[in-house]
Amino acid sequence: MNKTTGGAIAPAEVSIAASASSDLTRLRKLITGLFLILTFYGLYFARDFFMPVVLAFLVAMTLTPIVRFLRKRGIPSPLSATLLVLAFASVVGLLAYMISGPAISLVSDAPSIGRTLTERLQQLQRPMERLNEVLSQFDRVTGGVTDPDIEQVAVAQPGVINRAAGTLLSGATTIGITLVLAIFLLASGTMFYEKIVQSFGRMSDKKRALRVVYDVEREISHYLLTIAIINWGLGVCIGTGLWVIGVPNPVLWGVMAALLNFLPYIGALVTMSVVAVIAVVTFDSMSYALLAPAFVLFCNTMEGQFITPLVVGRRLELNAVAIFIAVAFWSWLWGLVGALIAVPLLVVIKVFCDNFVSLQAMGNFLAAQQTIEREEELPPPVETPVNAGL
């Protein structure tokens, strides 16, 4: 083997080392890709397990500031966690009971609502009547008219009641697991912080880990609780306004507006469209009917452009493209529940990425605008001593 003077490494050995390093990098990328694919498959096929777990963590992080506030006032975490989760479940159950009747009635009246909507929109279709007549004549010439002597048979799908009962049982199980797990997470206090600190050996690593954990937990819990309160206020405002206008079932539309507002852009559009249909069917005057969707649009615009940026701040604003991709992905993965939690999960990922240098590129991609690096913050004071060897 040829070596240069002074014990320098030969070019051949340098080439071999570079090739080995390149192969190792490709292998790591391949393993990471396979891990992500397996994770997605696991989330999809084991959604009955992962869904309540993720929901429980989101509920726990949302209620954490309240539990922390009550703990400072001398109320134990297990007691406050139990009372808060029970109150949360009671409010959700009460709202579900209040909107169940109007929702069932709305579904049963859907055919008549469709016919009434068609009649009301006839005045907007007058310029198209000539075209519709031409198309009808073309249908008759090409045999598009159904022979009245041909009997059409509609085959009812069997097992509808069984599927509905199974869906209801699965939903009740998911809610039960979510609430119980949320109670345990809230009641655990600083146990997770102690475990994280204990997993590091050096004092500097312990302090950095504790700072990052507190930072992530504080920002996420503040965001989730604030957004939940804002959405609740938006629902109350829209429901009250629609009640004043005279739209039937305003509680139903207020709850729908509050829930769908977790879907930026999409939720407001869906709420406005549904309210527009109900208003057109309800009121005789078309101009007065358009007042209801205009009010919904006004409320959502004020919330999205002024209230939320003012209260939450613009640092946690997300890229619109990332929002649509996340909503589409989680909708495919977990349906409506996945769509509703897509944006909160995206915020969790962004906050986590912002706290690690190697992941800040991903955090900047998810952000709506280039974020300014924050100055290093001191860790918040630990409320209870962490006996982890610090």
ZADO-853655 format. One record per residue (C-alpha): x, y, z; residue in three letters. Coordinates in steps of 0.02 Angstrom, whole numbers, padded with zeros to 5 digits, always signed. Example, Ala and Ser with C-alpha at 12.3 -4.5 7.8 and 13.67 -1.06 7.14 Angstrom:
BEGIN
+00615-00225+00390ALA +00684-00053+00357SER 
This chain:
BEGIN
+00000+00000+00000MET +00070+00166-00052ASN +00079+00299+00080LYS +00147+00474+00069THR +00279+00537+00186THR +00229+00589+00358GLY +00103+00449+00378GLY -00032+00534+00272ALA -00178+00426+00219ILE -00172+00367+00038ALA -00303+00433-00084PRO -00373+00258-00104ALA -00410+00246+00081GLU -00493+00418+00079VAL -00602+00362-00066SER -00652+00203+00025ILE -00696+00301+00183ALA -00799+00427+00083ALA -00891+00287-00006SER -00929+00200+00159ALA -00994+00363+00233SER -01105+00391+00080SER -01173+00214+00091ASP -01209+00238+00275LEU -01303+00400+00239THR -01409+00316+00105ARG -01444+00171+00223LEU -01502+00292+00358ARG -01618+00380+00235LYS -01688+00212+00179LEU -01720+00157+00358ILE -01802+00325+00397THR -01915+00309+00245GLY -01965+00131+00292LEU -01998+00187+00471PHE -02113+00327+00411LEU -02208+00210+00295ILE -02231+00082+00434LEU -02287+00223+00552THR -02421+00280+00428PHE -02482+00101+00404TYR -02486+00077+00592GLY -02586+00238+00618LEU -02710+00184+00485TYR -02739+00003+00532PHE -02726+00032+00720ALA -02829+00193+00721ARG -02951+00121+00848ASP -02805+00121+00971PHE -02708+00276+00919PHE -02857+00392+00895MET -02914+00398+01078PRO -02732+00410+01135VAL -02697+00562+01025VAL -02863+00642+01073LEU -02824+00614+01257ALA -02654+00700+01240PHE -02735+00848+01151LEU -02871+00863+01285VAL -02740+00849+01423ALA -02630+00983+01345MET -02782+01096+01322THR -02831+01083+01505LEU -02655+01085+01576THR -02649+01275+01607PRO -02809+01263+01710ILE -02742+01116+01812VAL -02579+01209+01842ARG -02674+01365+01896PHE -02780+01265+02019LEU -02627+01173+02086ARG -02547+01341+02131LYS -02706+01377+02231ARG -02687+01218+02332GLY -02805+01103+02236ILE -02723+00933+02202PRO -02696+00886+02020SER -02797+00723+02029PRO -02949+00814+02099LEU -02942+00959+01977SER -02908+00843+01830ALA -03058+00734+01872THR -03174+00883+01895LEU -03114+00967+01735LEU -03132+00812+01627VAL -03304+00774+01700LEU -03357+00954+01667ALA -03288+00942+01491PHE -03382+00779+01461ALA -03542+00853+01534SER -03534+01005+01419VAL -03501+00896+01267VAL -03642+00778+01315GLY -03763+00921+01344LEU -03722+01000+01175LEU -03738+00831+01089ALA -03909+00807+01169TYR -03965+00982+01120MET -03916+00965+00938ILE -03966+00783+00914SER -04150+00823+00891GLY -04125+00963+00763PRO -03993+00861+00672ALA -04106+00709+00655ILE -04249+00820+00600SER -04138+00904+00472LEU -04083+00738+00399VAL -04263+00676+00387SER -04318+00839+00304ASP -04174+00838+00179ALA -04284+00789+00028PRO -04410+00927+00061SER -04269+01052+00090ILE -04195+01003-00078GLY -04360+01028-00168ARG -04390+01196-00084THR -04214+01253-00124LEU -04239+01207-00307THR -04400+01307-00314GLU -04322+01459-00232ARG -04177+01457-00353LEU -04289+01452-00505GLN -04281+01640-00523GLN -04093+01627-00540LEU -04109+01494-00674GLN -04222+01591-00794ARG -04079+01641-00910PRO -04036+01457-00924MET -04213+01397-00963GLU -04185+01398-01151ARG -04027+01294-01133LEU -04117+01171-01019ASN -04255+01152-01148GLU -04128+01114-01284VAL -04043+00986-01174LEU -04211+00904-01134SER -04251+00889-01319GLN -04080+00813-01350PHE -04114+00689-01209ASP -04278+00634-01289ARG -04198+00615-01461VAL -04055+00509-01394THR -04169+00400-01288GLY -04119+00476-01123GLY -04299+00478-01060VAL -04338+00331-00949THR -04475+00216-01012ASP -04621+00232-00889PRO -04662+00048-00914ASP -04493-00004-00847ILE -04504-00038-00663GLU -04357+00022-00562GLN -04313-00076-00409VAL -04210-00004-00268ALA -04124-00134-00162VAL -04110-00082+00018ALA -03942-00111+00096GLN -03954-00238+00236PRO -03883-00213+00407GLY -03901-00024+00417VAL -03960-00031+00598ILE -03821-00149+00646ASN -03690-00037+00567ARG -03762+00115+00653ALA -03762+00025+00821ALA -03582-00031+00793GLY -03529+00147+00749THR -03615+00217+00903LEU -03532+00086+01015LEU -03361+00120+00939SER -03383+00307+00962GLY -03435+00286+01144ALA -03284+00175+01176THR -03166+00301+01096THR -03239+00443+01201ILE -03228+00341+01360GLY -03046+00293+01332ILE -03003+00472+01286THR -03079+00546+01444LEU -03005+00417+01563VAL -02831+00432+01487LEU -02844+00622+01493ALA -02880+00613+01680ILE -02725+00507+01710PHE -02616+00622+01604LEU -02676+00778+01695LEU -02663+00697+01866ALA -02484+00636+01838SER -02416+00811+01869GLY -02227+00821+01840THR -02200+00633+01828MET -02160+00642+01642PHE -02037+00783+01670TYR -01948+00681+01804GLU -01935+00531+01688LYS -01865+00636+01546ILE -01735+00718+01659VAL -01684+00550+01731GLN -01647+00483+01557SER -01500+00605+01537PHE -01333+00591+01622GLY -01249+00761+01614ARG -01315+00913+01707MET -01314+01021+01549SER -01418+00891+01456ASP -01541+00882+01599LYS -01565+01071+01600LYS -01583+01081+01412ARG -01708+00938+01407ALA -01810+01017+01547LEU -01809+01186+01459ARG -01866+01111+01294VAL -02003+01007+01374VAL -02072+01155+01471TYR -02062+01267+01318ASP -02154+01144+01206VAL -02285+01102+01337GLU -02316+01286+01379ARG -02336+01344+01200GLU -02445+01198+01144ILE -02560+01204+01295SER -02578+01393+01281HIS -02617+01379+01096TYR -02744+01238+01112LEU -02835+01317+01259LEU -02839+01488+01175THR -02901+01419+01009ILE -03034+01316+01097ALA -03096+01471+01190ILE -03094+01575+01030ILE -03191+01442+00933ASN -03315+01428+01076TRP -03341+01616+01071GLY -03361+01612+00882LEU -03494+01478+00897GLY -03588+01577+01028VAL -03579+01735+00921CYS -03638+01648+00762ILE -03776+01554+00852GLY -03839+01713+00936THR -03834+01812+00774GLY -03927+01678+00677LEU -04057+01671+00816TRP -04083+01859+00800VAL -04098+01845+00611ILE -04225+01706+00631GLY -04133+01555+00562VAL -04203+01394+00639PRO -04095+01285+00752ASN -03963+01419+00791PRO -03882+01308+00925VAL -03844+01176+00793LEU -03761+01303+00679TRP -03663+01380+00823GLY -03593+01211+00875VAL -03553+01169+00694MET -03464+01335+00671ALA -03360+01308+00829ALA -03307+01132+00780LEU -03273+01168+00597LEU -03170+01321+00640ASN -03031+01199+00687PHE -03020+01180+00496LEU -02953+01346+00431PRO -03035+01408+00270TYR -03129+01245+00241ILE -03233+01250+00400GLY -03291+01429+00373ALA -03339+01390+00193LEU -03439+01236+00243VAL -03530+01329+00383THR -03572+01475+00270MET -03637+01360+00132SER -03749+01259+00248VAL -03819+01416+00331VAL -03851+01492+00159ALA -03952+01340+00106VAL -04056+01341+00266ILE -04085+01529+00253ALA -04140+01520+00071VAL -04262+01381+00114VAL -04328+01472+00269THR -04354+01651+00210PHE -04459+01712+00065ASP -04348+01861+00026SER -04186+01812-00059MET -04099+01971-00004SER -04144+01940+00178TYR -04092+01757+00164ALA -03918+01810+00108LEU -03900+01908+00270LEU -03867+01747+00369ALA -03717+01683+00268PRO -03651+01861+00258ALA -03655+01870+00448PHE -03562+01703+00461VAL -03432+01766+00337LEU -03411+01926+00437PHE -03386+01831+00602CYS -03259+01712+00527ASN -03165+01854+00444THR -03153+01952+00606MET -03095+01797+00700GLU -02967+01741+00571GLY -02894+01911+00526GLN -02899+02006+00690PHE -02946+01910+00848ILE -02841+01752+00830THR -02681+01841+00770PRO -02701+01969+00909LEU -02726+01841+01048VAL -02618+01696+00989VAL -02486+01793+00893GLY -02420+01767+00719ARG -02273+01656+00766ARG -02385+01503+00763LEU -02471+01545+00599GLU -02457+01401+00477LEU -02424+01386+00292ASN -02589+01369+00197ALA -02517+01231+00088VAL -02460+01135+00241ALA -02634+01155+00317ILE -02723+01084+00164PHE -02600+00940+00151ILE -02620+00900+00337ALA -02810+00908+00329VAL -02815+00797+00174ALA -02693+00671+00251PHE -02777+00657+00421TRP -02950+00652+00339SER -02894+00503+00238TRP -02814+00425+00391LEU -02947+00451+00525TRP -03098+00530+00439GLY -03187+00680+00515LEU -03095+00664+00682VAL -02929+00669+00590GLY -02982+00824+00494ALA -03029+00915+00655LEU -02865+00876+00743ILE -02753+00902+00591ALA -02711+01084+00626VAL -02681+01061+00814PRO -02564+00917+00775LEU -02476+01025+00645LEU -02449+01159+00777VAL -02378+01027+00896VAL -02255+00972+00761ILE -02205+01152+00722LYS -02172+01198+00904VAL -02071+01039+00926PHE -01968+01076+00770CYS -01935+01256+00824ASP -01847+01194+00981ASN -01718+01088+00891PHE -01586+01159+00774VAL -01587+01007+00660SER -01776+01022+00635LEU -01792+01211+00616GLN -01797+01197+00426ALA -01957+01096+00442MET -02026+01222+00567GLY -01991+01365+00445ASN -02078+01270+00305PHE -02234+01247+00411LEU -02235+01431+00461ALA -02338+01559+00366ALA -02188+01676+00360GLN -02005+01670+00402GLN -01993+01665+00590THR -01865+01762+00688ILE -01757+01658+00800GLU -01806+01682+00980ARG -01682+01724+01114GLU -01641+01588+01235GLU -01767+01586+01375GLU -01737+01528+01551LEU -01838+01375+01600PRO -01995+01416+01697PRO -01987+01377+01882PRO -02028+01198+01924VAL -02184+01197+02028GLU -02142+01039+02121THR -01966+00977+02157PRO -01900+00859+02024VAL -01802+00728+02117ASN -01707+00666+01968ALA -01528+00689+02020GLY -01522+00875+01977LEU 
